[in-house]
Amino acid sequence: MYFNKHFTTTDTAIMKVNTTKLLLFIVFLLPTFFSCRQTTSSDRNIEKVISDLTDKFSQLPKGKSSQADYYKLVRSVKNGEKNFEIQLRSTPVSIEDPQQIVVFINSLGQCYAIPFFSNTYRDYWDFQFDSPISTVKATNTTFSKELMTALDTLHLNDTIGTGSIVIQEMLSSLLHCVNVTETDSAKLMSLYVNFNYDIPEESRESGVERLCKNYQGISSQFHKLNTFNVLDQNNFRVYQFRDNGIIIWRKKLDLSIKVYRQDYVFHSVTL
């Protein structure tokens, strides 16, 4: 049996409109689809490096399921010129001694995570004029080593100054540190109180004594061209970076980092 289908001008116009709508839908859907795929892949990479880091350092608490969900994103900084990203992630602030992680992501989407421990882990920060707590498990590494390993592994430590830019973004944009000079003696001589009941209490006198030594160590480098000091007030620390490459961007960074603890541990008594 033969059926002869006749299309009117109106039918043809409707078909054209529907076809146009379908094509427009596909055009708008494809970027969203690929964007979701990229985001998912990046999330998997971040989850892996955070999970691997918590396996490596037992000092970092673990979540029950996803470590990337447990270490919530506090802040993210992306540099468009050099196409890298840095993330600051933290455990819930409700725990007694919150810990943080810094995640570096290069232009290829490769990730590397390093611990950003609290001041409890004094061997990690290698604090000047200070000593580790005997009851706290050693990390067997330092912030300086981990930072340089991250830059080298992701090929961010190049000869065109990318490493310097990464560090500057990390300090200013991610951690909200501020530069300190000889005009900032009041900031540098402020002793912060750290209410941490997981570690032994300290006397205020010992804290003031260490603070004075810190100031001497920091101020002695104020006028060195290849050295700069920044105050991390959120974490009660001063970082002192020394490297010729920070001023002259013609070689890879070879950093020497000194860290000064600006707090003392106090246990308040509730009556």
C-alpha positions as CSV (number, residue, x, y, z in Angstrom):
1,M,0.0,0.0,0.0
2,Y,1.3,3.4,-0.9
3,F,0.9,6.5,1.3
4,N,1.5,9.9,-0.3
5,K,2.4,12.4,2.4
6,H,1.9,16.0,1.5
7,F,3.7,18.8,3.5
8,T,2.3,22.2,3.6
9,T,4.4,25.4,3.7
10,T,3.4,25.7,7.4
11,D,4.6,22.2,8.2
12,T,7.9,22.9,6.6
13,A,8.4,26.1,8.5
14,I,7.6,24.3,11.8
15,M,10.2,21.6,11.0
16,K,12.8,24.3,10.3
17,V,12.1,26.0,13.6
18,N,12.3,22.8,15.5
19,T,15.5,21.8,13.8
20,T,17.0,25.2,14.6
21,K,16.0,24.9,18.3
22,L,17.5,21.4,18.4
23,L,20.8,22.6,17.0
24,L,20.9,25.6,19.3
25,F,20.2,23.3,22.3
26,I,23.1,21.0,21.2
27,V,25.5,24.0,20.7
28,F,24.7,25.3,24.2
29,L,24.8,21.9,25.8
30,L,28.2,20.7,24.5
31,P,30.3,23.3,26.4
32,T,28.4,22.6,29.6
33,F,29.0,18.8,29.1
34,F,32.7,19.2,28.5
35,S,33.0,21.7,31.4
36,C,31.4,19.1,33.7
37,R,33.8,16.5,32.5
38,Q,36.8,18.7,33.2
39,T,35.6,19.7,36.6
40,T,35.0,16.0,37.5
41,S,38.5,15.1,36.4
42,S,40.0,18.0,38.4
43,D,38.0,17.0,41.4
44,R,39.3,13.4,41.2
45,N,42.9,14.7,41.0
46,I,42.4,16.9,44.1
47,E,40.8,14.1,46.0
48,K,43.7,11.8,45.2
49,V,46.5,14.1,46.2
50,I,44.7,15.0,49.5
51,S,44.0,11.4,50.2
52,D,47.6,10.5,49.5
53,L,48.7,13.3,51.8
54,T,46.6,12.1,54.7
55,D,48.0,8.6,54.2
56,K,51.5,9.9,54.3
57,F,51.0,12.2,57.3
58,S,49.1,10.6,60.1
59,Q,49.1,14.0,61.9
60,L,46.4,15.0,59.4
61,P,43.0,13.9,60.5
62,K,40.9,12.0,58.0
63,G,37.2,12.2,57.0
64,K,35.0,9.2,56.9
65,S,34.6,9.3,53.1
66,S,35.9,11.9,50.7
67,Q,39.0,13.7,52.0
68,A,38.3,16.6,49.6
69,D,34.9,17.1,51.2
70,Y,36.4,16.8,54.7
71,Y,39.1,19.4,53.9
72,K,36.7,22.1,52.9
73,L,37.9,24.8,50.4
74,V,38.6,28.0,52.3
75,R,40.0,30.0,49.5
76,S,41.2,29.5,45.9
77,V,43.5,31.8,43.8
78,K,44.0,31.4,40.1
79,N,46.7,33.3,38.1
80,G,45.6,33.8,34.5
81,E,48.9,34.9,33.2
82,K,50.8,31.8,34.3
83,N,47.7,29.6,34.4
84,F,48.1,28.0,37.8
85,E,45.8,27.7,40.8
86,I,46.4,27.4,44.6
87,Q,43.8,26.2,47.1
88,L,43.7,26.5,50.8
89,R,41.7,23.7,52.5
90,S,40.9,23.1,56.1
91,T,39.5,20.5,58.5
92,P,36.3,21.6,60.3
93,V,37.1,24.4,62.8
94,S,35.1,22.6,65.4
95,I,38.0,20.2,66.1
96,E,40.4,21.1,68.8
97,D,43.4,21.7,66.6
98,P,42.3,22.3,63.0
99,Q,44.8,21.5,60.2
100,Q,45.1,22.8,56.7
101,I,46.4,21.7,53.3
102,V,47.6,23.8,50.4
103,V,47.0,22.3,46.9
104,F,48.9,23.5,43.9
105,I,47.5,23.0,40.3
106,N,49.5,23.7,37.2
107,S,48.4,24.6,33.7
108,L,48.0,20.8,32.8
109,G,45.7,20.2,35.7
110,Q,48.3,18.3,37.6
111,C,48.0,18.7,41.4
112,Y,50.3,18.5,44.4
113,A,49.3,19.0,48.0
114,I,51.4,19.9,51.0
115,P,50.6,20.1,54.7
116,F,49.9,23.5,56.3
117,F,50.1,22.4,59.9
118,S,49.2,24.3,62.9
119,N,51.9,25.6,65.3
120,T,51.6,22.3,67.2
121,Y,54.0,20.7,64.7
122,R,57.0,22.8,65.4
123,D,59.5,20.5,63.7
124,Y,57.6,21.0,60.4
125,W,57.9,24.8,60.7
126,D,61.5,24.5,62.1
127,F,60.7,27.6,64.3
128,Q,63.6,29.8,65.2
129,F,64.5,30.0,68.9
130,D,62.0,27.2,69.6
131,S,62.0,23.4,70.0
132,P,59.5,20.6,69.1
133,I,57.1,19.3,71.7
134,S,58.3,15.9,72.9
135,T,54.7,14.4,73.1
136,V,53.9,15.4,69.5
137,K,54.7,13.0,66.7
138,A,57.4,14.4,64.4
139,T,56.6,15.1,60.8
140,N,60.2,14.3,59.6
141,T,60.1,17.1,57.0
142,T,59.8,20.9,56.8
143,F,57.5,23.4,55.2
144,S,60.5,24.6,53.1
145,K,61.2,21.1,51.7
146,E,57.6,20.4,50.9
147,L,57.0,23.8,49.2
148,M,60.1,23.4,47.0
149,T,59.1,19.8,46.1
150,A,55.6,21.0,45.1
151,L,57.1,23.7,42.8
152,D,59.6,21.3,41.3
153,T,57.2,18.5,40.8
154,L,54.7,20.7,38.9
155,H,57.4,22.4,36.9
156,L,56.5,25.8,38.4
157,N,60.0,26.5,39.5
158,D,61.3,27.7,36.1
159,T,63.8,30.3,35.0
160,I,61.2,32.9,34.0
161,G,60.0,33.7,37.6
162,T,56.9,31.5,37.8
163,G,58.0,30.1,41.2
164,S,58.3,33.6,42.6
165,I,54.8,34.5,41.4
166,V,53.4,31.3,42.9
167,I,54.9,32.2,46.3
168,Q,53.7,35.8,46.1
169,E,50.2,34.6,45.3
170,M,50.2,32.1,48.0
171,L,51.4,34.6,50.7
172,S,49.3,37.6,49.7
173,S,46.2,36.3,48.0
174,L,45.7,32.9,49.5
175,L,47.0,33.4,53.1
176,H,46.4,37.1,53.4
177,C,49.9,37.7,54.8
178,V,51.3,41.3,55.0
179,N,54.8,42.5,54.4
180,V,56.6,43.7,57.6
181,T,59.4,46.2,57.7
182,E,61.2,48.3,60.4
183,T,58.0,50.5,60.7
184,D,56.0,47.4,61.9
185,S,57.7,46.8,65.2
186,A,54.4,47.0,67.1
187,K,53.0,44.1,65.0
188,L,56.2,42.1,65.4
189,M,56.2,42.6,69.2
190,S,52.6,41.5,69.7
191,L,52.4,38.2,71.5
192,Y,49.3,36.2,70.4
193,V,47.4,33.8,72.7
194,N,46.8,30.3,71.4
195,F,44.1,28.4,73.3
196,N,45.2,24.9,72.4
197,Y,44.4,22.3,75.0
198,D,46.0,19.5,73.1
199,I,49.5,20.6,73.9
200,P,51.3,21.8,77.1
201,E,50.7,25.3,78.3
202,E,53.5,27.9,78.2
203,S,54.3,30.8,80.4
204,R,53.8,34.3,79.0
205,E,57.3,35.2,80.2
206,S,58.8,32.5,77.9
207,G,56.7,33.7,75.1
208,V,57.9,37.3,75.5
209,E,61.5,36.1,75.7
210,R,61.1,34.2,72.4
211,L,59.3,37.2,70.8
212,C,62.3,39.5,71.5
213,K,64.6,37.0,70.0
214,N,62.3,36.7,67.0
215,Y,62.4,40.4,66.5
216,Q,66.1,40.5,66.5
217,G,66.3,37.7,63.9
218,I,63.7,39.4,61.7
219,S,64.9,42.9,61.9
220,S,68.5,42.0,61.2
221,Q,67.3,41.1,57.6
222,F,65.2,44.2,56.9
223,H,67.6,45.8,54.5
224,K,68.8,42.7,52.7
225,L,67.8,43.0,49.1
226,N,67.3,39.3,48.6
227,T,65.2,38.8,51.8
228,F,61.6,39.7,52.7
229,N,59.4,39.1,55.8
230,V,55.7,38.5,55.9
231,L,53.3,38.2,58.9
232,D,50.7,35.5,58.8
233,Q,48.5,36.9,61.6
234,N,45.9,34.1,61.2
235,N,48.5,31.5,62.1
236,F,50.7,33.6,64.5
237,R,53.8,33.2,62.3
238,V,56.3,35.3,60.4
239,Y,57.9,33.8,57.3
240,Q,61.4,35.1,56.2
241,F,62.2,34.2,52.6
242,R,65.8,34.5,51.3
243,D,66.7,34.0,47.7
244,N,68.4,36.0,44.9
245,G,65.9,34.7,42.4
246,I,63.1,36.6,44.0
247,I,64.7,39.9,42.9
248,I,66.5,38.7,39.8
249,W,64.3,36.4,37.8
250,R,66.9,34.6,35.8
251,K,67.3,31.3,37.6
252,K,65.3,28.8,39.5
253,L,64.4,29.5,43.1
254,D,66.6,28.1,45.8
255,L,64.8,29.3,48.8
256,S,65.9,29.5,52.4
257,I,62.9,29.9,54.7
258,K,63.0,30.8,58.3
259,V,59.8,30.8,60.3
260,Y,59.1,32.5,63.6
261,R,56.3,31.6,66.0
262,Q,54.6,34.6,67.5
263,D,52.2,32.9,70.0
264,Y,52.2,31.2,73.3
265,V,49.9,28.4,74.5
266,F,47.5,29.3,77.2
267,H,44.8,27.1,79.0
268,S,42.0,29.3,80.4
269,V,40.3,28.1,83.5
270,T,36.5,28.2,83.7
271,L,35.1,28.7,87.2
